[in-house]
Amino acid sequence: MRIQVDLDEQGVAIVNKVRSMTGLTTYKELFNNAITLLDWAARQAYKGLAVAATDEEKQQYRELEMPALQYAAWKGQTDRERQQNQAAASADAEAKASGD
């Protein structure tokens, strides 16, 4: 798949800073690493877990807040509630069937 991204000056500066900090030499490496991180973070949020940076020495943490992760958390909660409701409905139906 070929992807083209248009960045403003600030976006270019961020990309160059991240490449410099991480030693990533190609845009492909940068994109693949970014997608890997977002995939992991979204799966954690979907499960209801926080994605955060921690400072163990100070016993502090800072949760990562992004619209995509907020959506994944909401979607995961909604899906879990739907599954619980379906399971409860199924159990009720089985109880009624065995009671007849």
N, C-alpha and C positions, 0 to 999 in steps of 0.2 A: 504494500500500500504506500502511496506517496502522499505526504501531507505538506502543505505549504502554510506557513504562519507569518502574518504581518505583525511586526512589533514596532511600537513607538520607541523613542530614544531611551525612556526609562526602562522599558522591557528589555531592550538590547543590553543596557547596563547591568540589569539583574542577571541576564543569561551569562554575560561575560564574567561577572563576579562569581556566580555559582560554578562555572567551568573552572575558574582559577582556584577557588577554594577546594574543589573536589578532584582536580586533576583530569577531569573528563576532557578529551581532546576533540571529540566530534559532536555535532548536534544530534546525531543518531544515538550516541551513548547518553547524552543528556536527556533526550526524550524517553529512551528506554528506562533509565533510572527513575525519572519523574513518574512515568506510568506505573512502574513497579511499586513505588511509594504510595501513590494515590490508590492503587488497587488494594494494597494491604490496609491502608487507613480506612478506606470505605468499608472493607469487610469487618474491621473492628467496630466501626460506628454502627454498622448494620446489626451487629450482635449486641449492641447496647453498651459497648465499652468506650472509654474515653481514650483519645489519642493525645498524648501529652509529652512535654519535655520535663524531666525531673532534675532537681538539684538535690541529691541525697545528703550532701553536707549541710545544707540549709533546711532540709526537709520541706522543700517547696516544689510545686509543680505548676506548669502553665499549660492549659489545654489548648490544643489547636482548634481554632474556629474557622470553618470555611462553609460556604453555602452548600457545596457538594456533600460534605460530611454531615451537615445538619439534615439534608434530605435523606441520606443513607440511614441515619439514625431514626428518622421519622418513618421511613419505609420499612425498616426492620421491626420497629414497634408495631406498626400497622399489620404487617404480615404475621407476627407472633400472636397478636390479639385475634386475628382472623382464624389462625390455626387452633387457638384455644377454644374459640366459639364453635368451630366445626367439630372439635373433639367432644365438647360438652353436648352438642346437639346429637352427635352419633351415640354417645353413652346414654342419653335420654331415650333415644329411639330404641336402642337395644334393651333397656330396662322395661320399656313399655311392651316390647315384643315378647319378652320372656315372662312378663306378668300376665299375659293373655291366656 
